[in-house]
Amino acid sequence: MTDPRPAFLAALALLLAPPALACKCALVAREQVIAATPVVFDGEVLRVELDASGKREVTTLRVHGVIKGLSARTAYRLDAALRRRPEKTVTILSGVDDAACGWDFRTGPQRLTIGAERDRFGTLVVGRCTMMNLNRH
């Protein structure tokens, strides 16, 4: 006869797993999210690809309007400058797996409001809760 204790302990461990395994977001007013988020802008998704680790999306966006946190000297694409219609672009990172609470730019709308923070290297990083609260209609 097999010992039922290992199966019981495994089931108990699943029930008591920490909440970090799933991302839950509180509903917050858009104005409060904008006030609390360092970088906010209206953007259009141009390109999405996974980084080398496959754990983060690297997304390039065209900036249509800055709400706060980006300077007027955001990166300009050379080909746009040659067309005499300079366009501002920004690259951001987002976690892919559910526990990272990232935003999936591959399946969402192509034009949306972006809310991001800078990591310790100055890279813009977005999270699901900020994006969800900025873009719910």
VMD Tcl script that builds the backbone (N, CA, C; Angstrom):
set m [mol new atoms 411]
animate dup $m
set s [atomselect $m all]
$s set {name element resname resid chain x y z} {
  {N N MET 1 A 0.840 -1.178 0.000}
  {CA C MET 1 A 0.000 0.000 0.000}
  {C C MET 1 A 0.892 1.251 0.000}
  {N N THR 2 A 0.500 2.258 -0.786}
  {CA C THR 2 A 1.306 3.471 -0.880}
  {C C THR 2 A 0.916 4.453 0.225}
  {N N ASP 3 A 1.883 5.257 0.574}
  {CA C ASP 3 A 1.689 6.258 1.626}
  {C C ASP 3 A 0.948 7.471 1.043}
  {N N PRO 4 A -0.214 7.877 1.544}
  {CA C PRO 4 A -0.974 9.008 0.992}
  {C C PRO 4 A -0.414 10.368 1.407}
  {N N ARG 5 A 0.534 10.421 2.307}
  {CA C ARG 5 A 1.041 11.713 2.797}
  {C C ARG 5 A 1.711 12.560 1.723}
  {N N PRO 6 A 2.541 12.018 0.828}
  {CA C PRO 6 A 3.141 12.878 -0.203}
  {C C PRO 6 A 2.103 13.538 -1.108}
  {N N ALA 7 A 1.085 12.803 -1.512}
  {CA C ALA 7 A 0.033 13.375 -2.354}
  {C C ALA 7 A -0.723 14.462 -1.603}
  {N N PHE 8 A -1.001 14.229 -0.326}
  {CA C PHE 8 A -1.693 15.222 0.486}
  {C C PHE 8 A -0.851 16.488 0.626}
  {N N LEU 9 A 0.436 16.328 0.871}
  {CA C LEU 9 A 1.329 17.480 1.018}
  {C C LEU 9 A 1.445 18.266 -0.288}
  {N N ALA 10 A 1.477 17.576 -1.410}
  {CA C ALA 10 A 1.539 18.256 -2.706}
  {C C ALA 10 A 0.270 19.073 -2.945}
  {N N ALA 11 A -0.881 18.486 -2.643}
  {CA C ALA 11 A -2.156 19.196 -2.804}
  {C C ALA 11 A -2.215 20.403 -1.871}
  {N N LEU 12 A -1.746 20.245 -0.662}
  {CA C LEU 12 A -1.724 21.344 0.299}
  {C C LEU 12 A -0.812 22.471 -0.183}
  {N N ALA 13 A 0.318 22.114 -0.747}
  {CA C ALA 13 A 1.249 23.120 -1.262}
  {C C ALA 13 A 0.624 23.929 -2.397}
  {N N LEU 14 A -0.144 23.275 -3.251}
  {CA C LEU 14 A -0.825 23.993 -4.331}
  {C C LEU 14 A -1.862 24.957 -3.790}
  {N N LEU 15 A -2.575 24.545 -2.767}
  {CA C LEU 15 A -3.598 25.407 -2.179}
  {C C LEU 15 A -2.994 26.604 -1.458}
  {N N LEU 16 A -1.826 26.430 -0.896}
  {CA C LEU 16 A -1.185 27.498 -0.127}
  {C C LEU 16 A -0.135 28.267 -0.920}
  {N N ALA 17 A -0.097 28.074 -2.235}
  {CA C ALA 17 A 0.900 28.759 -3.074}
  {C C ALA 17 A 0.758 30.265 -2.920}
  {N N PRO 18 A 1.861 30.996 -2.963}
  {CA C PRO 18 A 1.794 32.447 -2.798}
  {C C PRO 18 A 1.034 33.105 -3.945}
  {N N PRO 19 A 0.381 34.258 -3.694}
  {CA C PRO 19 A -0.412 34.921 -4.718}
  {C C PRO 19 A 0.424 35.466 -5.870}
  {N N ALA 20 A 1.737 35.481 -5.769}
  {CA C ALA 20 A 2.582 36.007 -6.847}
  {C C ALA 20 A 2.519 35.143 -8.099}
  {N N LEU 21 A 1.922 33.962 -8.003}
  {CA C LEU 21 A 1.816 33.105 -9.181}
  {C C LEU 21 A 0.793 33.630 -10.172}
  {N N ALA 22 A -0.062 34.541 -9.759}
  {CA C ALA 22 A -1.057 35.132 -10.642}
  {C C ALA 22 A -1.036 36.641 -10.439}
  {N N CYS 23 A -1.427 37.356 -11.462}
  {CA C CYS 23 A -1.428 38.814 -11.399}
  {C C CYS 23 A -2.859 39.305 -11.222}
  {N N LYS 24 A -3.113 40.003 -10.129}
  {CA C LYS 24 A -4.436 40.565 -9.872}
  {C C LYS 24 A -4.285 42.071 -9.761}
  {N N CYS 25 A -5.159 42.783 -10.459}
  {CA C CYS 25 A -5.056 44.238 -10.506}
  {C C CYS 25 A -6.286 44.887 -9.897}
  {N N ALA 26 A -6.065 45.884 -9.056}
  {CA C ALA 26 A -7.162 46.673 -8.506}
  {C C ALA 26 A -7.584 47.708 -9.542}
  {N N LEU 27 A -8.866 48.014 -9.588}
  {CA C LEU 27 A -9.356 49.054 -10.489}
  {C C LEU 27 A -9.075 50.413 -9.858}
  {N N VAL 28 A -8.389 51.260 -10.603}
  {CA C VAL 28 A -8.003 52.587 -10.126}
  {C C VAL 28 A -8.406 53.593 -11.202}
  {N N ALA 29 A -8.833 54.771 -10.782}
  {CA C ALA 29 A -9.235 55.810 -11.734}
  {C C ALA 29 A -8.055 56.205 -12.620}
  {N N ARG 30 A -8.356 56.462 -13.877}
  {CA C ARG 30 A -7.325 56.821 -14.863}
  {C C ARG 30 A -6.480 58.007 -14.392}
  {N N GLU 31 A -7.107 59.022 -13.828}
  {CA C GLU 31 A -6.385 60.207 -13.370}
  {C C GLU 31 A -5.379 59.859 -12.269}
  {N N GLN 32 A -5.748 58.942 -11.383}
  {CA C GLN 32 A -4.837 58.516 -10.314}
  {C C GLN 32 A -3.662 57.730 -10.890}
  {N N VAL 33 A -3.927 56.910 -11.891}
  {CA C VAL 33 A -2.853 56.135 -12.520}
  {C C VAL 33 A -1.872 57.071 -13.209}
  {N N ILE 34 A -2.377 58.058 -13.925}
  {CA C ILE 34 A -1.498 59.025 -14.608}
  {C C ILE 34 A -0.653 59.780 -13.588}
  {N N ALA 35 A -1.257 60.192 -12.474}
  {CA C ALA 35 A -0.520 60.929 -11.447}
  {C C ALA 35 A 0.586 60.077 -10.827}
  {N N ALA 36 A 0.357 58.767 -10.706}
  {CA C ALA 36 A 1.315 57.886 -10.027}
  {C C ALA 36 A 2.341 57.256 -10.959}
  {N N THR 37 A 2.180 57.411 -12.265}
  {CA C THR 37 A 3.059 56.761 -13.232}
  {C C THR 37 A 4.024 57.779 -13.822}
  {N N PRO 38 A 5.344 57.495 -13.795}
  {CA C PRO 38 A 6.333 58.476 -14.248}
  {C C PRO 38 A 6.283 58.824 -15.739}
  {N N VAL 39 A 5.965 57.860 -16.601}
  {CA C VAL 39 A 5.951 58.099 -18.048}
  {C C VAL 39 A 4.603 57.643 -18.597}
  {N N VAL 40 A 3.892 58.568 -19.254}
  {CA C VAL 40 A 2.596 58.250 -19.845}
  {C C VAL 40 A 2.523 58.919 -21.217}
  {N N PHE 41 A 2.141 58.140 -22.234}
  {CA C PHE 41 A 2.003 58.694 -23.578}
  {C C PHE 41 A 1.021 57.860 -24.389}
  {N N ASP 42 A 0.506 58.474 -25.449}
  {CA C ASP 42 A -0.346 57.757 -26.389}
  {C C ASP 42 A 0.556 57.203 -27.478}
  {N N GLY 43 A 0.417 55.906 -27.763}
  {CA C GLY 43 A 1.304 55.292 -28.727}
  {C C GLY 43 A 0.633 54.268 -29.612}
  {N N GLU 44 A 1.343 53.908 -30.667}
  {CA C GLU 44 A 0.887 52.910 -31.631}
  {C C GLU 44 A 1.970 51.848 -31.763}
  {N N VAL 45 A 1.583 50.594 -31.640}
  {CA C VAL 45 A 2.536 49.487 -31.721}
  {C C VAL 45 A 3.065 49.374 -33.145}
  {N N LEU 46 A 4.395 49.412 -33.282}
  {CA C LEU 46 A 5.029 49.228 -34.583}
  {C C LEU 46 A 5.616 47.827 -34.734}
  {N N ARG 47 A 6.244 47.332 -33.661}
  {CA C ARG 47 A 6.895 46.024 -33.734}
  {C C ARG 47 A 6.981 45.416 -32.340}
  {N N VAL 48 A 6.759 44.099 -32.270}
  {CA C VAL 48 A 6.868 43.357 -31.008}
  {C C VAL 48 A 7.703 42.116 -31.275}
  {N N GLU 49 A 8.720 41.891 -30.448}
  {CA C GLU 49 A 9.512 40.670 -30.539}
  {C C GLU 49 A 9.949 40.260 -29.145}
  {N N LEU 50 A 10.283 39.004 -28.984}
  {CA C LEU 50 A 10.768 38.511 -27.701}
  {C C LEU 50 A 12.260 38.757 -27.581}
  {N N ASP 51 A 12.737 39.013 -26.348}
  {CA C ASP 51 A 14.180 39.154 -26.142}
  {C C ASP 51 A 14.836 37.775 -26.219}
  {N N ALA 52 A 16.153 37.731 -26.082}
  {CA C ALA 52 A 16.902 36.479 -26.229}
  {C C ALA 52 A 16.485 35.419 -25.222}
  {N N SER 53 A 16.059 35.835 -24.038}
  {CA C SER 53 A 15.651 34.863 -23.014}
  {C C SER 53 A 14.250 34.320 -23.269}
  {N N GLY 54 A 13.457 35.032 -24.073}
  {CA C GLY 54 A 12.082 34.632 -24.328}
  {C C GLY 54 A 11.135 34.986 -23.204}
  {N N LYS 55 A 11.612 35.747 -22.216}
  {CA C LYS 55 A 10.798 36.072 -21.043}
  {C C LYS 55 A 10.225 37.487 -21.067}
  {N N ARG 56 A 10.673 38.302 -22.031}
  {CA C ARG 56 A 10.181 39.676 -22.116}
  {C C ARG 56 A 9.904 40.053 -23.562}
  {N N GLU 57 A 8.867 40.865 -23.752}
  {CA C GLU 57 A 8.597 41.443 -25.060}
  {C C GLU 57 A 9.354 42.754 -25.175}
  {N N VAL 58 A 9.944 42.981 -26.325}
  {CA C VAL 58 A 10.571 44.252 -26.656}
  {C C VAL 58 A 9.663 44.885 -27.700}
  {N N THR 59 A 9.031 45.994 -27.340}
  {CA C THR 59 A 8.021 46.608 -28.201}
  {C C THR 59 A 8.464 48.001 -28.605}
  {N N THR 60 A 8.386 48.286 -29.894}
  {CA C THR 60 A 8.666 49.618 -30.417}
  {C C THR 60 A 7.332 50.278 -30.718}
  {N N LEU 61 A 7.164 51.495 -30.209}
  {CA C LEU 61 A 5.911 52.234 -30.377}
  {C C LEU 61 A 6.163 53.587 -31.020}
  {N N ARG 62 A 5.229 54.021 -31.839}
  {CA C ARG 62 A 5.238 55.392 -32.362}
  {C C ARG 62 A 4.495 56.245 -31.348}
  {N N VAL 63 A 5.101 57.341 -30.933}
  {CA C VAL 63 A 4.502 58.243 -29.949}
  {C C VAL 63 A 3.608 59.243 -30.677}
  {N N HIS 64 A 2.321 59.256 -30.300}
  {CA C HIS 64 A 1.382 60.205 -30.907}
  {C C HIS 64 A 1.154 61.421 -30.021}
  {N N GLY 65 A 1.375 61.271 -28.734}
  {CA C GLY 65 A 1.202 62.403 -27.825}
  {C C GLY 65 A 1.756 62.065 -26.455}
  {N N VAL 66 A 2.531 62.997 -25.907}
  {CA C VAL 66 A 3.137 62.789 -24.589}
  {C C VAL 66 A 2.234 63.414 -23.537}
  {N N ILE 67 A 1.883 62.623 -22.534}
  {CA C ILE 67 A 1.101 63.134 -21.413}
  {C C ILE 67 A 2.054 63.592 -20.315}
  {N N LYS 68 A 3.089 62.760 -20.020}
  {CA C LYS 68 A 4.118 63.172 -19.060}
  {C C LYS 68 A 5.307 62.225 -19.134}
  {N N GLY 69 A 6.482 62.738 -18.809}
  {CA C GLY 69 A 7.654 61.900 -18.615}
  {C C GLY 69 A 8.572 61.664 -19.797}
  {N N LEU 70 A 8.171 62.028 -21.004}
  {CA C LEU 70 A 9.055 61.890 -22.165}
  {C C LEU 70 A 9.413 63.280 -22.668}
  {N N SER 71 A 10.664 63.465 -23.008}
  {CA C SER 71 A 11.080 64.768 -23.518}
  {C C SER 71 A 10.675 64.911 -24.977}
  {N N ALA 72 A 10.718 66.124 -25.451}
  {CA C ALA 72 A 10.422 66.385 -26.859}
  {C C ALA 72 A 11.494 65.792 -27.763}
  {N N ARG 73 A 12.635 65.419 -27.172}
  {CA C ARG 73 A 13.742 64.874 -27.963}
  {C C ARG 73 A 13.750 63.351 -27.963}
  {N N THR 74 A 12.583 62.758 -27.919}
  {CA C THR 74 A 12.482 61.308 -28.011}
  {C C THR 74 A 13.108 60.870 -29.328}
  {N N ALA 75 A 13.613 59.659 -29.389}
  {CA C ALA 75 A 14.329 59.168 -30.569}
  {C C ALA 75 A 13.526 59.372 -31.850}
  {N N TYR 76 A 14.174 59.939 -32.848}
  {CA C TYR 76 A 13.559 60.112 -34.156}
  {C C TYR 76 A 14.116 59.073 -35.113}
  {N N ARG 77 A 13.235 58.497 -35.896}
  {CA C ARG 77 A 13.681 57.522 -36.883}
  {C C ARG 77 A 14.232 58.249 -38.085}
  {N N LEU 78 A 15.366 57.795 -38.572}
  {CA C LEU 78 A 16.037 58.450 -39.690}
  {C C LEU 78 A 15.170 58.447 -40.937}
  {N N ASP 79 A 14.528 57.331 -41.260}
  {CA C ASP 79 A 13.718 57.295 -42.474}
  {C C ASP 79 A 12.561 58.279 -42.410}
  {N N ALA 80 A 12.010 58.509 -41.225}
  {CA C ALA 80 A 10.943 59.494 -41.085}
  {C C ALA 80 A 11.489 60.902 -41.289}
  {N N ALA 81 A 12.694 61.150 -40.797}
  {CA C ALA 81 A 13.312 62.470 -40.989}
  {C C ALA 81 A 13.561 62.736 -42.463}
  {N N LEU 82 A 13.933 61.713 -43.192}
  {CA C LEU 82 A 14.156 61.874 -44.626}
  {C C LEU 82 A 12.858 62.168 -45.364}
  {N N ARG 83 A 11.748 61.687 -44.843}
  {CA C ARG 83 A 10.443 61.967 -45.455}
  {C C ARG 83 A 9.922 63.327 -45.000}
  {N N ARG 84 A 10.694 64.024 -44.172}
  {CA C ARG 84 A 10.326 65.331 -43.621}
  {C C ARG 84 A 9.106 65.241 -42.709}
  {N N ARG 85 A 8.854 64.080 -42.204}
  {CA C ARG 85 A 7.791 63.891 -41.223}
  {C C ARG 85 A 8.379 63.128 -40.054}
  {N N PRO 86 A 9.122 63.812 -39.192}
  {CA C PRO 86 A 9.772 63.095 -38.102}
  {C C PRO 86 A 8.739 62.410 -37.212}
  {N N GLU 87 A 9.053 61.193 -36.793}
  {CA C GLU 87 A 8.174 60.497 -35.873}
  {C C GLU 87 A 8.970 60.044 -34.673}
  {N N LYS 88 A 8.384 60.211 -33.534}
  {CA C LYS 88 A 9.022 59.812 -32.289}
  {C C LYS 88 A 8.742 58.333 -32.067}
  {N N THR 89 A 9.759 57.585 -31.689}
  {CA C THR 89 A 9.563 56.178 -31.340}
  {C C THR 89 A 10.181 55.910 -29.980}
  {N N VAL 90 A 9.615 54.929 -29.298}
  {CA C VAL 90 A 10.069 54.533 -27.975}
  {C C VAL 90 A 10.078 53.013 -27.932}
  {N N THR 91 A 11.064 52.446 -27.246}
  {CA C THR 91 A 11.121 51.003 -27.047}
  {C C THR 91 A 10.869 50.713 -25.572}
  {N N ILE 92 A 9.993 49.753 -25.310}
  {CA C ILE 92 A 9.655 49.389 -23.939}
  {C C ILE 92 A 9.763 47.882 -23.755}
  {N N LEU 93 A 9.866 47.455 -22.496}
  {CA C LEU 93 A 9.920 46.033 -22.148}
  {C C LEU 93 A 8.694 45.665 -21.330}
  {N N SER 94 A 8.279 44.403 -21.480}
  {CA C SER 94 A 7.161 43.883 -20.706}
  {C C SER 94 A 7.365 42.400 -20.473}
  {N N GLY 95 A 7.101 41.936 -19.251}
  {CA C GLY 95 A 7.202 40.512 -18.946}
  {C C GLY 95 A 6.168 39.713 -19.718}
  {N N VAL 96 A 6.500 38.466 -20.047}
  {CA C VAL 96 A 5.606 37.633 -20.845}
  {C C VAL 96 A 4.748 36.715 -19.986}
  {N N ASP 97 A 5.345 36.075 -18.988}
  {CA C ASP 97 A 4.566 35.097 -18.218}
  {C C ASP 97 A 3.626 35.796 -17.233}
  {N N ASP 98 A 2.601 35.083 -16.806}
  {CA C ASP 98 A 1.552 35.654 -15.971}
  {C C ASP 98 A 2.089 36.199 -14.648}
  {N N ALA 99 A 3.041 35.523 -14.049}
  {CA C ALA 99 A 3.586 35.961 -12.763}
  {C C ALA 99 A 4.345 37.281 -12.882}
  {N N ALA 100 A 4.834 37.616 -14.073}
  {CA C ALA 100 A 5.566 38.868 -14.272}
  {C C ALA 100 A 4.621 40.063 -14.383}
  {N N CYS 101 A 3.327 39.811 -14.493}
  {CA C CYS 101 A 2.320 40.871 -14.610}
  {C C CYS 101 A 2.623 41.827 -15.761}
  {N N GLY 102 A 3.051 41.285 -16.871}
  {CA C GLY 102 A 3.355 42.111 -18.036}
  {C C GLY 102 A 2.120 42.342 -18.896}
  {N N TRP 103 A 2.283 43.192 -19.896}
  {CA C TRP 103 A 1.216 43.514 -20.842}
  {C C TRP 103 A 1.585 42.887 -22.177}
  {N N ASP 104 A 0.650 42.175 -22.789}
  {CA C ASP 104 A 0.913 41.512 -24.061}
  {C C ASP 104 A 0.542 42.442 -25.214}
  {N N PHE 105 A 1.534 43.030 -25.845}
  {CA C PHE 105 A 1.299 43.943 -26.954}
  {C C PHE 105 A 0.980 43.205 -28.252}
  {N N ARG 106 A 1.212 41.888 -28.298}
  {CA C ARG 106 A 0.940 41.123 -29.513}
  {C C ARG 106 A -0.552 40.944 -29.739}
  {N N THR 107 A -1.331 40.859 -28.674}
  {CA C THR 107 A -2.753 40.551 -28.828}
  {C C THR 107 A -3.664 41.734 -28.522}
  {N N GLY 108 A -3.149 42.791 -27.954}
  {CA C GLY 108 A -3.983 43.924 -27.574}
  {C C GLY 108 A -4.201 44.888 -28.721}
  {N N PRO 109 A -4.843 46.018 -28.430}
  {CA C PRO 109 A -5.066 47.029 -29.459}
  {C C PRO 109 A -3.740 47.619 -29.936}
  {N N GLN 110 A -3.718 48.102 -31.155}
  {CA C GLN 110 A -2.492 48.656 -31.735}
  {C C GLN 110 A -2.257 50.107 -31.325}
  {N N ARG 111 A -3.294 50.821 -30.943}
  {CA C ARG 111 A -3.162 52.212 -30.491}
  {C C ARG 111 A -3.718 52.296 -29.083}
  {N N LEU 112 A -2.896 52.742 -28.124}
  {CA C LEU 112 A -3.320 52.768 -26.738}
  {C C LEU 112 A -2.479 53.740 -25.924}
  {N N THR 113 A -2.909 53.952 -24.685}
  {CA C THR 113 A -2.159 54.799 -23.764}
  {C C THR 113 A -1.168 53.919 -23.016}
  {N N ILE 114 A 0.093 54.344 -22.998}
  {CA C ILE 114 A 1.169 53.584 -22.371}
  {C C ILE 114 A 1.539 54.250 -21.054}
  {N N GLY 115 A 1.632 53.464 -19.998}
  {CA C GLY 115 A 2.111 53.931 -18.711}
  {C C GLY 115 A 3.316 53.093 -18.328}
  {N N ALA 116 A 4.456 53.735 -18.091}
  {CA C ALA 116 A 5.686 52.976 -17.848}
  {C C ALA 116 A 6.523 53.605 -16.747}
  {N N GLU 117 A 7.418 52.790 -16.222}
  {CA C GLU 117 A 8.424 53.254 -15.268}
  {C C GLU 117 A 9.786 52.929 -15.841}
  {N N ARG 118 A 10.797 53.622 -15.366}
  {CA C ARG 118 A 12.163 53.327 -15.799}
  {C C ARG 118 A 12.815 52.376 -14.800}
  {N N ASP 119 A 13.483 51.343 -15.328}
  {CA C ASP 119 A 14.210 50.438 -14.436}
  {C C ASP 119 A 15.546 51.076 -14.068}
  {N N ARG 120 A 16.379 50.363 -13.362}
  {CA C ARG 120 A 17.647 50.957 -12.883}
  {C C ARG 120 A 18.606 51.316 -14.017}
  {N N PHE 121 A 18.348 50.811 -15.235}
  {CA C PHE 121 A 19.183 51.144 -16.392}
  {C C PHE 121 A 18.562 52.249 -17.234}
  {N N GLY 122 A 17.379 52.736 -16.846}
  {CA C GLY 122 A 16.699 53.778 -17.596}
  {C C GLY 122 A 15.771 53.249 -18.678}
  {N N THR 123 A 15.626 51.941 -18.772}
  {CA C THR 123 A 14.755 51.330 -19.770}
  {C C THR 123 A 13.300 51.433 -19.327}
  {N N LEU 124 A 12.409 51.755 -20.257}
  {CA C LEU 124 A 10.989 51.833 -19.931}
  {C C LEU 124 A 10.400 50.435 -19.814}
  {N N VAL 125 A 9.688 50.186 -18.713}
  {CA C VAL 125 A 9.091 48.887 -18.437}
  {C C VAL 125 A 7.611 49.115 -18.100}
  {N N VAL 126 A 6.737 48.312 -18.713}
  {CA C VAL 126 A 5.301 48.441 -18.437}
  {C C VAL 126 A 4.808 47.249 -17.634}
  {N N GLY 127 A 3.720 47.471 -16.916}
  {CA C GLY 127 A 3.081 46.418 -16.140}
  {C C GLY 127 A 1.607 46.313 -16.487}
  {N N ARG 128 A 1.046 45.163 -16.270}
  {CA C ARG 128 A -0.346 44.890 -16.643}
  {C C ARG 128 A -1.332 45.794 -15.911}
  {N N CYS 129 A -1.148 46.003 -14.624}
  {CA C CYS 129 A -2.136 46.766 -13.853}
  {C C CYS 129 A -2.216 48.219 -14.313}
  {N N THR 130 A -1.090 48.839 -14.546}
  {CA C THR 130 A -1.080 50.219 -15.040}
  {C C THR 130 A -1.728 50.296 -16.407}
  {N N MET 131 A -1.335 49.388 -17.303}
  {CA C MET 131 A -1.879 49.401 -18.663}
  {C C MET 131 A -3.381 49.135 -18.661}
  {N N MET 132 A -3.822 48.198 -17.845}
  {CA C MET 132 A -5.242 47.862 -17.781}
  {C C MET 132 A -6.059 49.071 -17.319}
  {N N ASN 133 A -5.583 49.761 -16.295}
  {CA C ASN 133 A -6.320 50.910 -15.766}
  {C C ASN 133 A -6.288 52.111 -16.699}
  {N N LEU 134 A -5.246 52.258 -17.496}
  {CA C LEU 134 A -5.182 53.359 -18.459}
  {C C LEU 134 A -6.038 53.105 -19.695}
  {N N ASN 135 A -6.286 51.849 -20.022}
  {CA C ASN 135 A -6.929 51.521 -21.293}
  {C C ASN 135 A -8.287 50.841 -21.178}
  {N N ARG 136 A -8.876 50.853 -19.994}
  {CA C ARG 136 A -10.207 50.244 -19.915}
  {C C ARG 136 A -11.240 51.282 -20.351}
  {N N HIS 137 A -12.186 50.799 -21.077}
  {CA C HIS 137 A -13.203 51.722 -21.635}
  {C C HIS 137 A -14.569 51.287 -21.206}
}
mol reanalyze $m
mol bondsrecalc $m
mol representation Tube
mol addrep $m
